Amino acid sequence: MASIKFKQTLADWFPKEQGGNAALPVAFVLVAVELQRHWRGSVRWLFLAVVIWVAAIWIGTLAKGAWAMRHANSALDAVVLVLLLGSGYLAFVAGDPDGPDVAATLLFWAPLVCAWWGVAYRDRMVRIAASAFVLYASLFFLGIAGNPPLYDHVILGVLMIILARGAGSRLPSVQDSLSSGNVPDTVLRDTLTGVASPTYFEAELAHTAAVANRYRQSPFSLIVYDIEHYSQHAAEFGKKAVVGLIKGVAWKIADRVRVADTVCRWEDGKIVVLLPNTGIAESRQLASDIGRACRQISLPNGQPLSMRMGVSEHRFGDDPMMTFGIANESLSVIPRGQDAGQG
């Protein structure tokens, strides 16, 4: 029991979210500018290391790397920590006069850092307060008075946190827009197949993930089906024929899931299934059953329809689109004549 509570505490303090992804380009530009400004100084190696680190994480998120996407927030926190430790080492150990300059740079950007914390961790006020306290206390310990004085920067940082948290909490979600009842049915449903649209699916996915992450229970899974050579089929058999194919696949899937599940035509020949309160083992079995049904569909020329399938289970704290990305990246061909399961 103690081990579970400890893991949940770690999850609260080091959330695996994509909140840092949007901040990575901004962070890269800022540290690159500071590297250029300090290029002739002794601290250029410190800023160069930070630039390389931020660039690597940014590239990792663009490449949909699992570790980078899950730890973007913590990676940016590490940048602040490294600059603080580097400044302290240079000032008190190496006796380098550029050490306080690094701390002064951090002080200048501290309100922006606080604003980012307010958005990235807006549901974790203790985390925000502790991070801001460590930042400003460290700058005070490093002897940075600043102009204006340090306490003015602290006040500005607190205001930025309040404003950022308030703005983040008031941003209308897709789920709110859909629940208002003012959204046309064409936005909620795919016009070709009649199953859910990507807009509706994203809202359902975000809501399901929020419930799962909040209560640390009720896991959910995703299944992704993809018709192979969809564009080639469209060119060979015509648009009307491939519309019939995607309809057939979507309806076979919809006939075999629960009312609480969501079937969505994501794009072209790709169908995604959201399975609330469903673990990976049950999802694999359902995916195999649906795969057997879809293998009965044939192309207009009589050849068997080839499809790929991927399954993933949401992990508490993960960004829901990360769960989708894992299922999408694990796509493999559904074999004919035997069960298909994917992890």
C-alpha positions as CSV (number, residue, x, y, z in Angstrom):
1,M,0.0,0.0,0.0
2,A,2.8,2.4,0.9
3,S,4.5,1.6,-2.4
4,I,1.3,2.5,-4.3
5,K,1.0,5.8,-2.5
6,F,4.6,6.6,-3.2
7,K,4.2,5.9,-6.9
8,Q,1.1,8.1,-7.0
9,T,3.0,10.9,-5.3
10,L,5.7,10.7,-7.9
11,A,3.1,10.8,-10.6
12,D,1.6,13.9,-9.1
13,W,5.0,15.7,-8.9
14,F,6.4,14.4,-12.2
15,P,3.4,14.1,-14.5
16,K,3.9,12.4,-17.8
17,E,2.1,14.9,-20.0
18,Q,2.7,16.7,-23.2
19,G,2.2,20.1,-21.6
20,G,5.8,20.9,-22.2
21,N,5.7,20.2,-25.9
22,A,4.3,23.6,-26.8
23,A,6.9,25.3,-24.6
24,L,9.9,23.5,-26.1
25,P,10.2,25.8,-29.2
26,V,10.1,28.9,-27.0
27,A,12.6,27.4,-24.6
28,F,14.9,26.5,-27.4
29,V,14.8,30.1,-28.8
30,L,15.5,31.6,-25.4
31,V,18.4,29.4,-24.5
32,A,19.8,29.8,-28.0
33,V,19.7,33.6,-27.7
34,E,21.4,33.4,-24.3
35,L,24.1,31.1,-25.8
36,Q,24.8,33.7,-28.4
37,R,24.9,36.5,-25.8
38,H,27.4,34.5,-23.7
39,W,29.3,32.9,-26.5
40,R,32.6,34.7,-25.7
41,G,32.2,34.1,-22.0
42,S,33.2,31.2,-19.8
43,V,29.6,30.0,-19.4
44,R,29.1,29.3,-23.1
45,W,29.6,25.5,-22.4
46,L,26.8,25.6,-19.9
47,F,24.3,27.2,-22.3
48,L,25.5,25.0,-25.2
49,A,24.7,21.9,-23.1
50,V,21.3,23.3,-22.3
51,V,20.6,24.1,-26.0
52,I,21.6,20.6,-27.0
53,W,19.4,19.1,-24.3
54,V,16.3,21.2,-25.3
55,A,16.9,20.5,-29.0
56,A,17.1,16.8,-28.3
57,I,13.9,16.7,-26.4
58,W,12.1,18.9,-29.0
59,I,13.3,16.6,-31.8
60,G,12.2,13.6,-29.7
61,T,8.7,15.0,-29.4
62,L,8.5,15.8,-33.1
63,A,9.5,12.2,-33.8
64,K,6.9,11.0,-31.3
65,G,9.4,9.4,-29.1
66,A,7.7,7.9,-26.0
67,W,10.2,9.2,-23.4
68,A,10.4,12.7,-24.8
69,M,6.6,13.1,-25.1
70,R,6.0,11.8,-21.6
71,H,8.7,13.8,-19.9
72,A,8.7,17.2,-21.7
73,N,7.6,19.0,-18.6
74,S,10.3,17.5,-16.4
75,A,12.9,18.1,-19.2
76,L,12.2,21.8,-19.0
77,D,12.3,21.8,-15.2
78,A,15.7,20.2,-15.5
79,V,16.9,23.2,-17.6
80,V,16.1,25.6,-14.8
81,L,17.7,23.3,-12.2
82,V,20.9,22.9,-14.3
83,L,21.2,26.7,-14.8
84,L,20.8,27.2,-11.0
85,L,23.3,24.6,-10.1
86,G,25.7,25.8,-12.8
87,S,25.4,29.4,-11.6
88,G,26.1,28.3,-8.0
89,Y,29.1,26.2,-9.0
90,L,30.6,29.0,-11.1
91,A,30.0,31.6,-8.4
92,F,31.1,29.7,-5.2
93,V,33.4,27.0,-6.4
94,A,35.1,28.2,-9.5
95,G,35.0,31.8,-8.5
96,D,33.9,32.7,-12.0
97,P,32.4,36.3,-12.3
98,D,30.0,35.0,-15.0
99,G,28.3,32.8,-12.4
100,P,26.1,35.6,-11.1
101,D,25.3,36.7,-14.7
102,V,23.7,33.3,-15.3
103,A,21.6,33.8,-12.2
104,A,20.7,37.3,-13.3
105,T,19.5,35.8,-16.6
106,L,17.3,33.3,-14.7
107,L,15.9,36.2,-12.7
108,F,15.0,38.1,-15.8
109,W,13.1,35.1,-17.3
110,A,11.7,33.9,-13.9
111,P,8.2,35.4,-14.4
112,L,7.9,33.6,-17.8
113,V,9.0,30.4,-16.1
114,C,6.4,30.9,-13.4
115,A,3.7,31.5,-16.1
116,W,4.6,28.3,-17.8
117,W,4.4,26.4,-14.5
118,G,1.0,27.9,-13.9
119,V,-0.2,26.4,-17.2
120,A,1.7,23.1,-17.2
121,Y,0.9,22.2,-13.6
122,R,-2.3,24.2,-13.1
123,D,-4.0,21.3,-11.2
124,R,-1.0,20.9,-8.9
125,M,-0.8,24.1,-6.9
126,V,1.6,22.6,-4.4
127,R,4.0,21.7,-7.2
128,I,3.8,25.2,-8.6
129,A,4.4,26.9,-5.2
130,A,7.3,24.6,-4.4
131,S,9.0,25.2,-7.7
132,A,8.6,28.9,-7.6
133,F,9.9,29.0,-4.0
134,V,13.0,26.9,-4.9
135,L,13.7,29.2,-7.9
136,Y,13.5,32.5,-6.0
137,A,15.1,31.2,-2.8
138,S,18.0,29.9,-4.9
139,L,18.4,33.3,-6.6
140,F,18.3,35.0,-3.2
141,F,21.0,32.5,-2.0
142,L,23.1,33.3,-5.0
143,G,23.0,37.0,-4.0
144,I,21.0,38.3,-6.9
145,A,19.4,41.6,-5.9
146,G,18.2,42.5,-9.4
147,N,16.9,45.8,-10.7
148,P,14.1,46.1,-9.7
149,P,14.7,44.4,-6.4
150,L,14.2,40.6,-6.0
151,Y,10.9,40.9,-4.1
152,D,9.4,42.8,-7.1
153,H,10.3,39.8,-9.3
154,V,8.7,37.5,-6.8
155,I,5.5,39.5,-6.8
156,L,5.5,39.5,-10.6
157,G,6.1,35.8,-10.7
158,V,3.2,35.1,-8.3
159,L,1.0,37.3,-10.5
160,M,2.0,35.4,-13.6
161,I,1.2,32.1,-11.9
162,I,-2.3,33.4,-10.9
163,L,-3.0,34.8,-14.4
164,A,-1.7,31.7,-16.2
165,R,-3.7,29.3,-14.0
166,G,-6.8,31.4,-14.4
167,A,-6.4,31.6,-18.2
168,G,-5.7,27.9,-18.5
169,S,-8.7,26.9,-16.4
170,R,-11.0,29.2,-18.4
171,L,-10.0,28.0,-21.9
172,P,-13.1,26.3,-23.4
173,S,-12.6,22.7,-24.0
174,V,-13.9,20.7,-27.0
175,Q,-16.0,18.7,-24.6
176,D,-17.6,22.0,-23.3
177,S,-18.4,23.1,-26.8
178,L,-20.0,19.7,-27.7
179,S,-22.0,19.6,-24.5
180,S,-23.5,23.0,-25.3
181,G,-25.6,21.4,-27.9
182,N,-24.8,24.1,-30.5
183,V,-22.5,22.0,-32.6
184,P,-23.9,20.7,-36.0
185,D,-24.2,17.0,-36.4
186,T,-21.8,17.1,-39.3
187,V,-19.1,18.1,-36.8
188,L,-19.9,15.2,-34.5
189,R,-20.3,12.5,-37.2
190,D,-18.2,11.4,-40.1
191,T,-20.2,12.2,-43.2
192,L,-19.1,9.0,-45.1
193,T,-19.6,6.4,-42.4
194,G,-21.8,7.9,-39.8
195,V,-19.4,7.0,-36.9
196,A,-17.9,9.6,-34.7
197,S,-15.8,12.4,-36.2
198,P,-12.2,13.2,-35.0
199,T,-13.5,16.3,-33.2
200,Y,-16.0,14.3,-31.2
201,F,-13.5,11.5,-30.6
202,E,-10.9,13.9,-29.2
203,A,-13.4,15.3,-26.8
204,E,-14.4,11.8,-25.6
205,L,-10.8,10.8,-25.3
206,A,-9.8,13.9,-23.3
207,H,-12.8,13.4,-21.0
208,T,-12.1,9.7,-20.5
209,A,-8.4,10.4,-19.8
210,A,-9.2,13.1,-17.3
211,V,-11.5,10.8,-15.3
212,A,-8.9,8.0,-15.4
213,N,-6.0,10.3,-14.4
214,R,-8.0,12.0,-11.6
215,Y,-9.2,8.8,-9.8
216,R,-6.3,6.5,-10.7
217,Q,-8.7,3.8,-11.7
218,S,-10.9,2.7,-14.6
219,P,-8.2,2.3,-17.3
220,F,-9.1,2.6,-20.9
221,S,-7.7,1.3,-24.2
222,L,-7.5,2.2,-27.8
223,I,-7.7,0.1,-30.9
224,V,-6.5,1.5,-34.3
225,Y,-7.5,-0.2,-37.5
226,D,-6.0,0.9,-40.8
227,I,-7.0,-0.3,-44.3
228,E,-3.8,-1.1,-46.2
229,H,-3.2,0.6,-49.6
230,Y,-6.3,2.8,-49.1
231,S,-5.1,5.4,-51.6
232,Q,-4.2,2.8,-54.2
233,H,-7.6,1.2,-53.8
234,A,-9.3,4.6,-54.4
235,A,-7.2,5.1,-57.6
236,E,-7.9,1.5,-58.8
237,F,-11.5,1.0,-57.9
238,G,-12.9,4.5,-57.6
239,K,-14.1,6.7,-54.8
240,K,-17.5,5.0,-54.5
241,A,-15.9,1.6,-54.0
242,V,-13.5,2.7,-51.2
243,V,-16.4,4.5,-49.5
244,G,-18.2,1.2,-49.5
245,L,-15.1,-0.4,-48.0
246,I,-14.6,2.1,-45.2
247,K,-18.3,2.0,-44.4
248,G,-18.3,-1.8,-44.2
249,V,-15.3,-1.8,-41.9
250,A,-16.7,1.0,-39.7
251,W,-20.1,-0.7,-39.4
252,K,-18.6,-4.1,-38.6
253,I,-16.6,-2.5,-35.8
254,A,-19.5,-0.5,-34.5
255,D,-21.7,-3.7,-34.4
256,R,-19.2,-5.4,-32.1
257,V,-18.6,-2.8,-29.4
258,R,-20.6,-1.5,-26.5
259,V,-22.8,1.6,-26.4
260,A,-20.3,3.3,-24.1
261,D,-17.4,2.7,-26.6
262,T,-16.6,5.3,-29.3
263,V,-15.8,4.3,-32.9
264,C,-14.2,7.1,-35.0
265,R,-13.1,7.4,-38.6
266,W,-9.8,9.2,-38.0
267,E,-8.6,9.7,-41.5
268,D,-8.9,8.0,-44.9
269,G,-9.0,4.3,-44.1
270,K,-8.1,4.5,-40.4
271,I,-10.7,3.7,-37.7
272,V,-10.1,4.2,-34.0
273,V,-12.0,2.6,-31.1
274,L,-12.1,4.1,-27.6
275,L,-12.8,1.5,-24.9
276,P,-13.5,3.0,-21.5
277,N,-13.0,0.8,-18.4
278,T,-11.2,-1.8,-20.5
279,G,-7.7,-3.2,-19.8
280,I,-5.2,-4.4,-22.4
281,A,-6.0,-8.1,-22.2
282,E,-9.7,-7.6,-22.9
283,S,-9.0,-5.0,-25.6
284,R,-6.7,-7.5,-27.4
285,Q,-9.3,-10.1,-27.4
286,L,-11.9,-7.7,-28.7
287,A,-9.5,-6.5,-31.3
288,S,-8.9,-10.0,-32.5
289,D,-12.7,-10.7,-32.7
290,I,-13.3,-7.6,-34.7
291,G,-10.3,-8.4,-36.9
292,R,-11.8,-11.8,-37.8
293,A,-15.0,-10.1,-38.8
294,C,-13.3,-7.5,-40.9
295,R,-11.3,-10.2,-42.7
296,Q,-14.6,-11.3,-44.3
297,I,-14.7,-8.1,-46.3
298,S,-13.3,-8.4,-49.9
299,L,-12.1,-5.8,-52.4
300,P,-14.2,-5.2,-55.6
301,N,-11.9,-7.5,-57.5
302,G,-12.6,-10.4,-55.1
303,Q,-9.2,-10.1,-53.3
304,P,-9.2,-10.2,-49.5
305,L,-9.1,-6.8,-47.7
306,S,-5.8,-6.3,-45.9
307,M,-5.8,-4.4,-42.6
308,R,-3.4,-3.4,-39.9
309,M,-4.2,-3.2,-36.2
310,G,-2.7,-1.7,-33.1
311,V,-3.8,-1.7,-29.4
312,S,-2.6,0.3,-26.4
313,E,-3.7,0.8,-22.8
314,H,-3.7,4.2,-21.2
315,R,-1.3,4.7,-18.4
316,F,-2.3,7.1,-15.6
317,G,-0.6,10.5,-16.1
318,D,0.1,10.0,-19.8
319,D,-1.3,12.4,-22.3
320,P,-4.2,10.7,-24.1
321,M,-2.8,11.4,-27.5
322,M,0.3,9.6,-26.4
323,T,-1.8,6.5,-25.9
324,F,-3.2,7.0,-29.4
325,G,0.3,7.4,-30.7
326,I,1.5,4.1,-29.2
327,A,-1.4,2.2,-30.8
328,N,-0.9,3.9,-34.1
329,E,2.8,3.2,-34.1
330,S,2.3,-0.5,-33.2
331,L,0.1,-1.1,-36.3
332,S,0.8,-4.6,-37.7
333,V,-1.0,-6.6,-40.5
334,I,-3.9,-8.6,-39.3
335,P,-3.1,-12.2,-40.4
336,R,-5.8,-14.2,-42.2
337,G,-6.8,-17.6,-40.8
338,Q,-5.7,-16.9,-37.2
339,D,-6.4,-14.5,-34.3
340,A,-4.7,-11.2,-34.3
341,G,-3.5,-9.5,-31.1
342,Q,-1.3,-6.5,-30.6
343,G,0.2,-5.0,-27.4
